[in-house]
Amino acid sequence: MDLTYPPEAEAFRKEIRDWLAQNLPEGWGQPGFRLVGDQRRQFNAQWIRTLRQGGWICASWPAEYGGKGLSLIEQVVLNEEFARVDAPMRADFFGDTLVGPTILQWGTEEQKREFIPQILSGTISWCQGFSEPDAGSDLASLKTRAELDGDEWVVNGQKVWTTQAQFADYIFLLARTDPDVEKHQGISYLLVPMKQPGVEVRPIQQIDGSSEFNEVFFTNVRCPKDNVVGGVNNGWKVAMTTLGFERGASSTTGHRRFQKELDHIIAEARRLGRDRDPLVRQGLARAWSKVKIMQINGYRSLTDALHSTHHAAALGAMHKMFWSEYHQEALDLAEDILGLEGQVLTGTGERDELDPLSRRGRAGYPVNELQASFFFSRSETIWGGTAEIQRNIVGERVLGLAKEPKPAR
Ligand SMILES: Cc1cc2nc3c(=O)[nH]c(=O)nc-3n(C[C@H](O)[C@H](O)[C@H](O)COP(=O)(O)OP(=O)(O)OC[C@H]3O[C@@H](n4cnc5c(N)ncnc54)[C@H](O)[C@@H]3O)c2cc1C
């Protein structure tokens, strides 16, 4: 495996490094540098404008729709350089990572022209309406239905676990548009405005008092006939594309955030003198090895993609299963190392829109960084498809094992 980058990629790396050095605030990344409260809010607002001017938001998207048309390797270099200095990238997960790339792959020209510029500029926000009370792992059992009425779809049904539905302008949802065919067929992928009568969002309160996800009820909710992505009754394939993006996201550079967090855990072990405990040392060595495996698998994904030998769904499934299980193990170890200290809430409770982890804290329950990560890691083997389901995909599609038996219909 050749781990060196081509000269053009290194030239691009220098361009990004120079840009970051010129645009990040003075002292960024130095020990003791911290932005709090209003300073942080001002920085975030300004930083989004600066990123947009630099063209670095969704920079791999085609220039004709407002992106920069970066190649895959340039995109990886961009991610690496931002991660290296801990510079935030806009974290609109649903628009930037899921629905935007799906519309680019499957959407009509009109859909691309309408939605892509609005996603890039951040003028619309999104949520994902796949799961239902009886359709999670078995997503194709979904019951929400959409029927044509003139030039509009009329949607009725219920979604659950819908993250950020209370803020979203649009939902990309799966609805049954033909109930008389096999369940994977007869599903369509619709782009539905959220701010309209008939959409009822009921937040689900979590143990820390925050409400990150919701139940969403649809009663005669409407969207234009043309808001079907990838064709009527073809929604299953389109949804698998979105899930591929969800599971494969960060497969090449994701190890960096785990390495950074592990460095933090090791520093805590040293501070508390736990680094002399043989079991802690073994746990840290195991965690370090797993982060290295992620790094090397990241290079493997990249090499595969560059040579078009890419089996995105399988690699995405393997990556999602591996990192989510690693993360729970590493944070269990962190909490063991911290002992009673790990149970004292020492965070600020401040939200930071550019730092996804900060979503987990709130004023009345101020978890610190490791505690936030510990709590959220419990959900990581579930969202985007559970670890068991990823194992089924790897077993069937990578190893070619017999298909899982299905109950008789
Ligand atoms: C934090 C969080 C955010 C989420 N955000 C969203 C969102 O924004 N939009 C959205 O649509 N969904 C969202 N989800 C839902 C998520 O996609 C589902 O929870 C997930 O797909 C699992 O479905 P389920 O909860 O119905 O569990 P079930 O499918 O009922 O599974 C229960 C258990 O059975 C196991 N199991 C089920 N089938 C099999 C099988 N065939 N083989 C082996 N084991 C099996 C599962 O692995 C699991 O352990 C979110 C979930 C979480 C936790």
The ligand as a MOL file (V3000), in Angstrom:
LIG
                    3D

  0  0  0     0  0            999 V3000
M  V30 BEGIN CTAB
M  V30 COUNTS 53 58 0 0 0
M  V30 BEGIN ATOM
M  V30 1 C -29.5160 9.0570 18.9710 0
M  V30 2 C -30.3750 8.5320 17.8630 0
M  V30 3 C -30.7330 9.3650 16.8340 0
M  V30 4 C -31.5270 8.8870 15.7960 0
M  V30 5 N -31.8970 9.7540 14.8000 0
M  V30 6 C -32.7130 9.3200 13.8200 0
M  V30 7 C -33.1810 10.2350 12.8160 0
M  V30 8 O -32.8560 11.4400 12.8380 0
M  V30 9 N -34.0110 9.7720 11.8630 0
M  V30 10 C -34.3860 8.4510 11.7970 0
M  V30 11 O -35.1120 8.0930 10.8600 0
M  V30 12 N -33.9790 7.5670 12.7350 0
M  V30 13 C -33.1590 7.9600 13.7420 0
M  V30 14 N -32.7450 7.0740 14.7140 0
M  V30 15 C -33.3150 5.7330 14.7330 0
M  V30 16 C -32.3680 4.6060 14.3890 0
M  V30 17 O -32.0900 4.5740 13.0070 0
M  V30 18 C -33.0260 3.3080 14.8800 0
M  V30 19 O -33.0930 3.3850 16.2900 0
M  V30 20 C -32.2370 2.0790 14.4740 0
M  V30 21 O -32.3160 1.8650 13.0950 0
M  V30 22 C -32.7350 0.8040 15.2210 0
M  V30 23 O -34.0990 0.6410 15.1010 0
M  V30 24 P -35.0410 0.4200 16.3910 0
M  V30 25 O -34.7110 1.4730 17.3820 0
M  V30 26 O -36.4330 0.3160 15.9180 0
M  V30 27 O -34.5430 -0.9720 17.0000 0
M  V30 28 P -34.9900 -2.4210 16.5330 0
M  V30 29 O -34.8980 -2.5150 15.0650 0
M  V30 30 O -36.2950 -2.7470 17.1700 0
M  V30 31 O -33.8460 -3.3190 17.1650 0
M  V30 32 C -33.8500 -3.7690 18.5370 0
M  V30 33 C -32.6480 -4.6830 18.7310 0
M  V30 34 O -32.7910 -5.8700 17.9080 0
M  V30 35 C -31.6500 -6.0280 17.0620 0
M  V30 36 N -32.0630 -6.5450 15.7530 0
M  V30 37 C -33.1070 -6.1310 15.0060 0
M  V30 38 N -33.1430 -6.7920 13.8350 0
M  V30 39 C -32.0870 -7.6490 13.8400 0
M  V30 40 C -31.5970 -8.5910 12.9100 0
M  V30 41 N -32.1850 -8.7960 11.7350 0
M  V30 42 N -30.4660 -9.2980 13.2290 0
M  V30 43 C -29.8400 -9.0990 14.4240 0
M  V30 44 N -30.2860 -8.2130 15.3620 0
M  V30 45 C -31.3850 -7.4880 15.0660 0
M  V30 46 C -31.0730 -4.6420 16.9260 0
M  V30 47 O -29.6870 -4.6780 16.5900 0
M  V30 48 C -31.3240 -4.0450 18.3120 0
M  V30 49 O -30.3190 -4.4510 19.2040 0
M  V30 50 C -31.9500 7.5230 15.7780 0
M  V30 51 C -31.5750 6.6650 16.8250 0
M  V30 52 C -30.8170 7.1570 17.8730 0
M  V30 53 C -30.4400 6.2220 18.9710 0
M  V30 END ATOM
M  V30 BEGIN BOND
M  V30 1 1 1 2
M  V30 2 1 2 3
M  V30 3 2 2 52
M  V30 4 2 3 4
M  V30 5 1 4 5
M  V30 6 1 4 50
M  V30 7 2 5 6
M  V30 8 1 6 7
M  V30 9 1 6 13
M  V30 10 2 7 8
M  V30 11 1 7 9
M  V30 12 1 9 10
M  V30 13 2 10 11
M  V30 14 1 10 12
M  V30 15 2 12 13
M  V30 16 1 13 14
M  V30 17 1 14 15
M  V30 18 1 14 50
M  V30 19 1 15 16
M  V30 20 1 16 17
M  V30 21 1 16 18
M  V30 22 1 18 19
M  V30 23 1 18 20
M  V30 24 1 20 21
M  V30 25 1 20 22
M  V30 26 1 22 23
M  V30 27 1 23 24
M  V30 28 2 24 25
M  V30 29 1 24 26
M  V30 30 1 24 27
M  V30 31 1 27 28
M  V30 32 2 28 29
M  V30 33 1 28 30
M  V30 34 1 28 31
M  V30 35 1 31 32
M  V30 36 1 32 33
M  V30 37 1 33 34
M  V30 38 1 33 48
M  V30 39 1 34 35
M  V30 40 1 35 36
M  V30 41 1 35 46
M  V30 42 1 36 37
M  V30 43 1 36 45
M  V30 44 2 37 38
M  V30 45 1 38 39
M  V30 46 1 39 40
M  V30 47 2 39 45
M  V30 48 1 40 41
M  V30 49 2 40 42
M  V30 50 1 42 43
M  V30 51 2 43 44
M  V30 52 1 44 45
M  V30 53 1 46 47
M  V30 54 1 46 48
M  V30 55 1 48 49
M  V30 56 2 50 51
M  V30 57 1 51 52
M  V30 58 1 52 53
M  V30 END BOND
M  V30 END CTAB
M  END
